[in-house]
């Protein structure tokens, strides 16, 4: 069982940067892969990035590859999403989620945070 809380969202101008944080609690956090997903207003929840339990593997959606970076610190029970060169289309609620292994499908993950809003102005 894992509990997750996202933070770091806010308003940023196009071309700027943000770092989202996902704070985890739970005895076995380091056993789980963590993914980031986002959901724009009236849109589906889409995969953004994910990292394996030991950071050996990472995966990125094509739309963010080269701009976003996912990292984790198991000692601190934290996962981060660094967002560089943000675009208006990055505007969404961002969620972190934990699951037994890295995957791009949202239903693969068992535990979810409540989300943090990112708004990119043009």
C-alpha positions as CSV (number, residue, x, y, z in Angstrom):
1,X,0.0,0.0,0.0
2,X,1.3,3.4,-1.0
3,X,0.0,6.9,-0.5
4,X,1.1,9.7,-2.8
5,X,0.8,13.5,-2.8
6,X,1.7,15.7,-5.7
7,X,3.0,19.3,-5.4
8,X,4.8,21.9,-7.4
9,X,2.1,22.8,-9.9
10,X,1.2,26.4,-10.7
11,X,1.1,29.0,-13.4
12,X,4.2,29.3,-15.7
13,X,4.8,31.0,-19.0
14,X,5.5,29.1,-22.2
15,X,9.2,28.2,-22.4
16,X,9.6,28.2,-18.6
17,X,10.2,25.4,-16.2
18,X,8.6,23.6,-13.3
19,X,9.5,20.7,-11.0
20,X,6.7,18.6,-9.8
21,X,7.2,16.4,-6.7
22,X,5.5,13.2,-5.6
23,X,5.8,12.5,-2.0
24,X,5.2,8.9,-1.0
25,X,4.5,7.1,2.2
26,X,4.4,3.4,2.8
27,X,6.7,0.7,3.8
28,X,7.3,-0.8,0.4
29,X,7.6,2.4,-1.8
30,X,10.9,1.4,-3.2
31,X,9.4,-1.8,-4.6
32,X,7.1,0.1,-7.0
33,X,7.4,1.8,-10.3
34,X,6.0,5.3,-10.5
35,X,4.3,7.0,-13.4
36,X,3.2,10.5,-14.1
37,X,0.0,11.1,-16.0
38,X,-1.9,14.2,-17.0
39,X,-5.4,15.1,-17.8
40,X,-6.5,18.3,-19.5
41,X,-10.0,19.7,-19.1
42,X,-12.4,17.5,-20.9
43,X,-9.7,15.2,-22.1
44,X,-8.4,11.7,-21.3
45,X,-5.8,10.9,-18.7
46,X,-2.6,10.4,-20.7
47,X,0.8,8.9,-19.9
48,X,3.6,11.4,-19.4
49,X,6.6,9.5,-17.9
50,X,7.5,6.6,-15.6
51,X,10.4,5.2,-13.8
52,X,11.2,1.7,-12.5
53,X,11.7,1.0,-8.8
54,X,15.5,1.2,-9.1
55,X,15.6,4.0,-11.7
56,X,17.1,1.5,-14.2
57,X,14.4,2.2,-16.7
58,X,12.5,5.3,-17.7
59,X,9.9,6.0,-20.3
60,X,8.5,9.2,-21.8
61,X,5.6,10.1,-24.0
62,X,6.7,11.4,-27.4
63,X,5.1,14.7,-26.6
64,X,7.4,15.4,-23.7
65,X,10.6,13.5,-24.6
66,X,13.6,15.8,-24.5
67,X,11.8,18.3,-22.3
68,X,10.7,16.4,-19.2
69,X,12.9,14.3,-16.9
70,X,11.7,11.9,-14.3
71,X,13.8,11.0,-11.3
72,X,13.3,9.3,-7.9
73,X,15.0,9.2,-4.6
74,X,13.9,6.1,-2.7
75,X,15.7,7.1,0.5
76,X,13.5,10.2,0.6
77,X,10.4,8.5,-0.9
78,X,10.2,11.1,-3.6
79,X,9.7,11.2,-7.3
80,X,10.2,14.3,-9.4
81,X,9.1,15.5,-12.8
82,X,11.3,18.3,-14.2
83,X,9.4,20.1,-16.9
84,X,11.5,22.3,-19.2
85,X,10.5,24.3,-22.2
86,X,6.8,24.0,-21.3
87,X,4.1,24.6,-23.8
88,X,0.5,25.6,-23.5
89,X,-0.5,22.1,-24.4
90,X,1.2,20.9,-21.3
91,X,-1.6,22.5,-19.3
92,X,-3.3,19.8,-17.3
93,X,-3.7,18.2,-13.9
94,X,-0.7,16.0,-13.2
95,X,-1.0,12.8,-11.2
96,X,1.6,10.5,-9.9
97,X,0.8,6.8,-9.5
98,X,2.5,3.7,-8.2
99,X,2.4,0.2,-9.6
100,X,4.2,-3.1,-9.6
101,X,6.1,-2.3,-12.7
102,X,6.6,0.4,-15.3
103,X,3.8,0.8,-17.8
104,X,2.1,3.4,-20.0
105,X,-1.4,2.3,-19.3
106,X,-3.1,4.2,-16.4
107,X,-5.0,1.2,-15.3
108,X,-1.7,-0.6,-14.6
109,X,-1.2,1.5,-11.5
110,X,-2.8,0.8,-8.2
111,X,-2.3,3.9,-6.2
112,X,-2.8,7.5,-7.2
113,X,-2.2,11.0,-5.8
114,X,-4.9,13.7,-6.0
115,X,-3.2,15.7,-8.7
116,X,-1.6,19.1,-9.0
117,X,-2.6,21.7,-11.6
118,X,-0.1,23.0,-14.1
119,X,-1.2,25.9,-16.3
120,X,1.1,27.2,-19.1
121,X,0.3,30.6,-20.4
122,X,1.0,31.8,-23.9
